[in-house]
Amino acid sequence: VQLVESGGGLVQPGGSLTLSCAASGFPFKDFGMNWYRQAPEKEREFVAGMISSGRWSNYADSVRGRFTVSRDNDKNMFYLQMNNLRADDSALYFCRASGGPTGPYYWGRGTQVTVSS
């Protein structure tokens, strides 16, 4: 099983980034997918998620209206489009695959997003 995030980087406040998560080694189309983030000295927090079919998604209040998740089940890819980025969006962003309420759960190693002028 592999989840590999990419697309992070340094961006100015108000800018945009798109994160990608490439999945392999499990039946991607049967798994819900989520983005989490963790800033230094803070707990890992949920950012956004999408069910396996892609027909429903949910967002943390802090990102709703600015971030959009999407997935391509043919390419085993999961995305996070981030707009109007703020300094407090700076964190290590992880994707997670969820096989259901009791798992299995798989995590990537993260991609760093830094929002700074």
C-alpha positions in Angstrom: 0.0 0.0 0.0 1.3 3.4 -0.9 -0.1 6.9 -0.6 2.2 9.6 -2.0 1.4 13.3 -1.6 2.8 16.0 -3.8 2.2 19.6 -4.7 3.1 21.3 -1.5 5.4 24.3 -1.4 5.8 28.0 -0.4 2.9 30.3 -1.4 2.0 33.8 -0.5 -1.1 34.6 1.4 -4.1 34.7 -0.9 -2.4 32.3 -3.3 -3.4 28.8 -4.4 -2.0 25.3 -4.4 -3.3 21.9 -5.5 -2.2 18.9 -3.6 -2.2 15.4 -5.1 -2.3 12.0 -3.5 -1.3 9.0 -5.6 -2.7 5.7 -4.3 -1.6 2.2 -5.0 -1.8 -1.3 -3.5 -5.4 -1.3 -2.4 -8.9 -1.0 -4.1 -8.9 2.8 -4.3 -12.4 3.1 -5.6 -13.8 1.3 -2.5 -12.1 3.6 0.0 -13.1 7.0 1.4 -10.3 9.5 1.2 -9.4 12.3 3.5 -6.9 15.1 3.9 -5.5 15.9 7.3 -2.9 18.5 8.3 -0.6 19.0 11.2 1.1 22.3 12.1 4.2 22.3 14.5 3.2 21.7 18.1 -0.4 21.1 17.1 -2.6 18.1 16.9 -3.3 16.5 13.5 -6.6 17.8 12.3 -9.2 16.8 9.6 -9.3 19.1 6.6 -11.6 17.5 4.1 -12.9 14.2 2.9 -14.7 12.4 0.1 -16.6 9.1 0.0 -15.6 6.4 -2.4 -18.0 7.3 -5.2 -17.0 11.0 -5.0 -20.7 12.0 -4.7 -20.3 13.5 -1.2 -17.6 15.5 0.5 -17.2 17.4 3.8 -14.9 20.0 5.1 -13.6 21.5 8.3 -15.2 24.8 9.1 -11.8 26.5 8.8 -11.4 25.6 5.1 -15.0 25.4 3.8 -15.4 27.7 0.8 -11.7 27.9 0.2 -10.7 24.2 -0.3 -12.1 21.7 -2.7 -11.5 17.9 -2.8 -11.8 15.7 -5.8 -10.8 12.2 -6.9 -10.2 10.3 -10.1 -11.1 6.6 -9.4 -9.7 5.7 -12.8 -6.3 7.1 -12.0 -6.3 6.3 -8.3 -5.7 10.0 -7.5 -7.1 12.3 -4.8 -6.8 16.0 -4.8 -7.1 19.1 -2.7 -7.5 22.4 -4.4 -6.6 25.2 -1.9 -7.5 28.8 -2.7 -7.2 32.0 -0.7 -4.5 30.5 1.5 -3.7 32.0 4.9 -0.7 31.8 7.2 -2.6 29.4 9.5 -3.0 26.9 6.6 0.7 26.2 6.9 1.2 22.6 7.9 2.2 19.2 6.8 -0.7 17.8 4.7 -1.5 14.1 4.7 -3.9 12.0 2.7 -5.6 9.1 4.4 -7.5 6.2 2.9 -10.4 4.8 4.9 -11.9 1.4 4.4 -14.8 2.2 6.7 -15.6 2.9 10.4 -13.3 0.2 11.6 -10.6 0.6 8.9 -8.3 -0.3 7.5 -6.7 3.1 7.4 -3.7 4.0 5.3 -1.6 7.2 5.6 0.8 9.0 3.3 4.0 10.7 4.6 2.8 14.2 3.9 3.6 17.2 1.8 4.6 20.6 3.4 2.5 23.7 2.7 3.9 27.0 3.9 2.0 30.2 3.5 4.1 33.2 4.0 5.0 36.6 2.4 
